[in-house]
Amino acid sequence: MRRTILAAALTAALSTTLLATTPLAWAASDTAPATKDTARDAAATPNAGDLLFEQPQMKNTTPGSTLTYDYLRRSGIVKGPYGPPLNDAIKLTVEPGKSAESRDIRVQMFSGGNRVPAGPFADMAGNPVLSLFLENHLKGLAGLLEANPRYIKNAIRKGLREKATVTPVQVDFKGRKVEGWRVEMKPFEGDAQTERMRGFETTTYTFVVAPEVPGEIVSLEARTLKPDGGELLEERLDYDQKDS
């Protein structure tokens, strides 16, 4: 029987992670404590893990509202496991939480036959759509590569700590420009298992957030290109402003 590319079987537990995952499950919580110097630097450029997973992103959402995120996945792998392009949406229905910054959140993750069970999430301060996107991406990538999902997840978490670049950006929101941050990383670059990743070692993750956007998440993307510039995978999520 063929061994997996990362020497471990795809665990059955992965299929249930979307039901209970929270942003903290992806947070790089083992980051070293900040020194005075690094704290001063962070005032100018935030840490990627803190920016994405440790902020009260839901505090600027209106109870009773729904946040909609447009989802796209397409792959250039001929007869590959991803199948035809998938266009769908993730919807978060927001209700009051126990504190001013937290919310209770019901999730509709995709529609019809694409529906994936997820949530609900109680008393959440962070936006769970980031973890939902990453868990769904992880499931597809681990299945494609016959890889241990924990290995891939840990590589992404380590990438946030050690390989991510954070740069300021301006985001178009409701007809004006608002300030935001762009996080970009290639977590598998230089990985010990590079030769077994079938080109996915070049995968680039790009996350854009902006404090003025409800839920703060503007866009999420995982993209893998072939050496000739062709596309192995594009998977992205974009905040739909019509609900704001």
N, C-alpha and C positions, 0 to 999 in steps of 0.2 A: 504494500500500500504506500502510495506516495506520501512522503513527509511534507508537512507544511513548510512554507518558505522561511518561517521564523521558528521552526522546531516545536510547535505546539498546536493543538487542535483548536478549531473555532468553538468556543464554549456556548452551550445552549443558553446560558444566563444572559447573553447579549440581547436576546429577543425581548427581555423584560426591562431592559435599562431605561427605555423611553418612558415607562410608566412612573418611574420614581426619581429620575435624574434631576438634579438641581445644579445651578451654576457652580456651587462649591465643589461638586464632584470633579469639575475640570480645573478648578483654581490651582495655581502653582503655589500651594500653601507651604511648601518647604523652602521657599525663598529665604535667604539669609536676612536677619534683621538689618534694617538700614542704619548706617553710621550717620554722623552729623553731616559729613560731606555728601554722601549719597542722598540724604534727605534734602539737602539744598538743591542738588541736581534734579531730583524728582519734582521739585516745585516748578521747574521749567518744563521738563518732559516726564510724564508719568510712566510708571512701570507698566508693561503690557498686561501682565496678569491682574494687577490691581485695577487697571482701567477697564478691563473686560468683565471681571468677575467679582470685584469687591465694592462696586459702587451701588448706591440706591437708585438704580436706573428707572424703577417704576414710580418714583415719587412724583414725576410730572405727568402721570397718566390720570385721566378723569374716570372715576368710578362710574360704571355703566357703559363705558365706551368699549369699542373693539379695535384692537390693533391687527392689521392685515399685512402679511409679508408674502410677496410673490416669490415662488420657488421655481427654479429651472435646473434641470439636470440633463446633460447630453454627453454622449461619448462617441469618439471616433474609432472605437474598437469594433471592427467588423464582426458581426455575429457574437458580440460580447455579452456579458451577463446583465449589463444595464438596460439593454433593449432600446426601443425608440425614445426620443426625447420626452421628458416629462415636464409639463407645465402645470403647476397647481398652487396651492396657498396654505399657509399656516395662519390660523386666526386665534388671537388671545382675547377672551372676554374678561374684562377687568372689573372687580368689585372691591369694596373697602377691605383692608386688612386690619390687624390689631393696632397698628401705629400709623402715623401720618405718612410715613415713607413706604409702607408695605401694602401689598394688594393680594387678594385671593384671585386666582386666575384659572379659568376654564380654557381648555385647548381643543381646537379642531385642527388636527394635523393631516392635511390633505383631504380629499373628498372621494366619494364613491368607492370603487374598488382599490383605490390607492390609500385609503384611510389607514392611519397608524394610531393605535391607542396611546394616549399621552396625557399626563396630568390626572386630576387637577392638582394645582399647587396652592397651598395655604400660606398666607402671611409672608409672601415673597417680597423682598426688597430689590433683588436683582431681576433682570429680564431672562426668563427661562428659554427664550427662543434660541439663544446662542448655544446652550447645551443640547437642545433638541436638534438643532442643525448638525452639530458635531457628532452626536450619537448616531444619527441617521447616516451621516457620511462615513463614520467609522464602521458601521455595520456593512455598508456596501463595499468599502475598500478592503476590509478584512476578508469578506467572502470572495472577492475577486482574486486576492493574492493568496488565499488559503492561509491567512496569517493569524497569529494570536492577537485579538483585539486589544488586550492589555498592553502589549508591546507597542502597538501603534499609538494608543492613547498616551502612554508614558512619553513617547517620543515627541508628541505634540505639546504636552505639558512642559517637557524639558526645553523644547524650542521656544516656548513663550518666555522662559527664564533666561535662556542663553543666546538665542539667535534672532529674536524679534527686534525689528526697528520700529520706532514710534515717531511719526512726523505729524506736524499740524497740517490740517487741510480746511478748506472752506466747502461747505455743503449747501446745495440748493434746497431750500425749505420754504414752501408757501410763498414763492416769488421773491425771496431774499436770500442773502448769503448768511450762514451761521457758522460759527467756529466749531471745528471737530478735530478728531485724531484718526490717523490711519496706522494700523498695525499690520506689518508684513513679515512673513518668515518662511523659510524652507526647512522644516524640522528634520527631514530625512537626508539632507545633503551631508555627505561624509559618513553616513551610517554604516555600521559594520555589516549590515545585510544588504548593502546597495546592489550587489550583483544579482540578488534574488527578487528585486522589487519591480522588475519588468518595466522600467522607465518611470515608475511613480516616485522614485527618489527625488525627482525634480519638482514635485508638487509644491506650489506656492499658495499660501493661505493669506488672504487679505481681509481685514476687518475694519470697517469705518464706523465710528460712533460720534455722536454730537449731543451734548447735554440739553439743547433746546428741543430736540426731536422727542416726541413721546416714546418712552421706553429706551431712548438713547441709541438703540441699534439702528444704523442706517443701511448697512449692507454687509454681507458675509460671503466669502468666495473661496472655493478650493479649485485650483486649476492646474492641470498637468499637460504639458506640451511635448510632442515628439521632437527628436533632434532636427527634423526637417521643418519644424514649425507647425505641423499638424496637431490636432487636439486629441489627446487621450481621454480627458475628462474636463468638463466644466460643470461645477455645481455651485449655485449661488442663491442667495436670499436677499430680497430688497424690500425695504419698508415702503408700503403703499400709502402715499400721502393723502389720498382721497378720504381716508377715514379720520384725518387729523382735524 
